[in-house]
């Protein structure tokens, strides 16, 4: 995933005129997924959609082709790996105790 994107970086430099379009497209996709995430009632689906939104921001930083964008991409990929695995672990712990992934059933927890 992330390593493949960074290996793809050299290919991005040759198409600098399309990078703004792809950056806006990835950020727009991340925003749309975030809006879709607000409607979720399943805890695992909520975490999965937030993972996709994180990757939209990673792509936006990568397509910026700046030092700060690439540094932010590295940091966001590391944070994504730590946060997503921890959130899925907590979702599993919650499911094992309550036998439901529904946010409506688990709302007072």
N, C-alpha and C positions, 0 to 999 in steps of 0.2 A: 503494500500500500504506500506508505509514506516514503520508503526508500526508493520505490519505483518512480514516484513523482520527482524526487530529487535527481534521479538519474535522467529523467526526461527533461531536466532543466536546460541542458545544453541545446536541446532541440527548440526550446522556447525562445532562446536568444535570437535564432534566425528569423523568427516571425514576430518582430517587435510591434508591427502595426496591428496585429490581431490580439495582442495581449490585453489591451484595455477592454475589448469586447468580451473576452473570456473571463476577465476579472469581474466585470459587472455581471455577467451571466452566473458565475459561481456564487457571488454574494447575494444576488437576487434569489437564486435557488436556496441558499441557506436561510434567507428571510422567509421564503414561502414554506419551507419545511418547519421553521420555528412557529409560524402561524398555524400550521397543521398540527403541530405538537400540542398546542393549547387545547385541542379538542379531544385528546386521548384520555381514555379511562383505564387502559391497561398499563401497568407500571413498566413492564419490559418494553412495550412499544414506545412508551415515553422516553425511556433511556436510549433506545435504538434511534429514534428520530433526533434526539439531541446529539448523538454521535454523528449523524449525517450532517447536521447543522455545523458542527465543529469542523468537519471536513470541507464544507463550503468556505469557511473562513481561512482554512489552510490553503486552499486553492487560490483564494483572493490574494493572500500574502505572497504566494509563489509567483503568480502572474504579474505582480507589481515589479519584479526584477530589480528591486533595490536591496541594499544591505539590510535595512530594517525589516523589510518584508520577508526576506529569507531567514533572518534571525527569529522573527516572530513565528514563521512556519515551523522551525525546529522546536521552539518552546511550546507551541500549541500542540504539536504531535506528541511530545513527551507528556504534557498535561492531559491530553486526550487519552493516552494509553493508561495513565494512572487513574484518572477519574472514571473512565468508562468501566474498567475492570472492577473498581471499587463499588460503583453503583450497581453493576450486575450482581456482585456478591451480596450487597445489602438487599437487593430485590429478592434474591434466593432465600436469604435468611428470613425476610418478611413472609415469603410464600410458605416456607416450612413451618412457621409458627401459626399463621392465620389461614392457611390453605386457600388463599385467594390472591390474585394479582390485581383485582379491581380497586381503583382508587375510591369508588363510592363505598365499598364495604370497609376499607381500611382507613377511612377519613378521620377518625379520632385518635389515631395512633401517635 
